[in-house]
Amino acid sequence: MCGIVGYVGERRAAPVILDGLRRLEYRGYDSAGLAVLAADQVQTIRRVGHVAALAAAVPGDLAGTTAIGHTRWATHGGVTESNAHPHLDSTNRIALAHNGIIENHTGLRARLEEEGVTFRSDTDTEVLVHLVRKFYDGDPEAAVRHALGLIQGTYGVAVIFWDHPGVIIAARNGSPLVVGKGNGETFLASDPHALSAHTREVVYLEDRDIARIDARGWSISRMDGGGVSRVVEVLGEEWEDEGRGDYSHHMLKEIHEQPESLARCLRGRVVPDQGGARLGGLDLTPRDIAGIRHITVLGCGTSFHAGLVGAAAMEGLARIPASAEIASEFRYRNPVIGPDDLFLAVSQSGETADTLGAVKEVQVKGGKVLGVVNVVGSSIARVCGHGVYVHSGPEIAVASTKAFTSQVAALLVASLSFARTRVLGPHEGKVFGEELLAVPERVGEWLASEPSSLHDAVELCTKGKFVFFLGRGVSHAVALEGALKLKEVAYVPCMAYPAAEMKHGPIALIDRNTPVIVVIPDDVMRDKTLSTIQEVRARGARVIAIHTAGDSACAKLADVSIPVPRASPLITPLLSVLPLQLLAYRAGLALGRDIDRPRNLAKSVTVE
Ligand code: M6R
């Protein structure tokens, strides 16, 4: 959600902070701010809007070699300059940036107000800086520790004190923080992306760690006072910042990266000669796999949609009863977790609070949960301990595209591996594996010759008041994903339904010219979905069909025909989602939306 950056060293800190904030901006971009310590003064500059607005307000010669910065996704309090971080104590001598939510802020605020504190923002965070001030007696770490001891909720915090130049106090509970080691300088960030330009040697703080950071390094202790040492890790190449290249937007670039990201995900994992797949990270023996009673795939948003495909593959291919569940619902329904159940937590960022909460719920009950994660070293990957990295590479656009296809591919590989252990013969395994390995090239070919009919689809969708997305089986998951993309990137109201459900109510919404996008590959449900097309057409709908190339009956029936290559049913989502990603992108463009940073959103949702 929000992003934090910190710097102590010998350089002027402001440019380092601004650079870090730019790299973190995809996480939250309602407002941004920085606080710089110079000549025993804390100077704070905050602006509503993107980091560019903040950068324009920061004087080029702003001195100070200790600083913290923040980019915000508003939770408590509107998008205003006074609610932007860092927040200051009443004497303007302590500055604090916070990610997370302080759940008991109302009571704490009332008590502080009774004690005479005047608040300057509507945020939950501000109570924390006043508490730090209240407990400060010259020992910054002790004051932060004391203040955080009164907090219920989640936090990643960075604090600087006017009388401790060259020191940042950082603490984590539920909101990630990473410390980076430089040469005579030290960095802090909520996400290694902000650090990769400066250093690759990092230490991840764990929940309830508190760190005292200076130019020489750091010391970490536990919130209860115990000492601890954390291992220095080296960031891999995946953190390199590749920019947008020749593409106008990250989203378009990421859509076009899918041939490579898919190839990376599949490479070395699918072994056609053995008719199976190899996924060492899962840490499951053939006996473990044979004993699985049920698989639940957990995730949110796009990752949940990938999970729906994964569950269908686990059941359809590996013949293991499976379902997918939205992580935020799962974690609070007191789920029954059996000893032979397996859980897969799917997440691009690996930081989604709802998914992380679901993982912990499984673990509290003694269940086995594996991560299907993109970001190496992220919280979900670390808490799960084992799993599969999807290797889609950095995904910067808020709308997830290449992560979806890589998640689906990774889940298909896992299904193939489980299937081969339990029910699938070597020949069938080989055929499925070879088809999977051919997908990246077919995706590349389709993207290179994007059908012109896509423009007609964009026109219908941007003119319509409301768009329906329909599909059955795994194509329903694709319909859900297409609708999510169109909502978040183009702000077009839309809804996805399993096609056969239309007649149970939603068809009442169909009017003359209502655009209906139907995902209809040539599988066992095709003929039934064709009947739904007839039904909506009879009521005036304009049908956009995403269908198998060569299905002329389907093409003829639709107002707009978008063919995708033929594939086995479980593999179709990797192809049929492509036109829907591009449709959302082009619709967003036509409507003048902020494609990579849509309103009200953030890339990783680290609050509940
Ligand atoms: O990082 P995660 O995969 O856990 O994120 C889950 C969702 O927040 C995410 O997929 C979101 O729905 C995207 N903006 C969709 O494009």
Residues whose N, C-alpha, C, O or C-beta is under 5 A from the ligand:
A	BS01	M6R	C300 G301 T302 S303 V346 S347 Q348 S349 G350 T352 V398 A399 S400 K603 V605
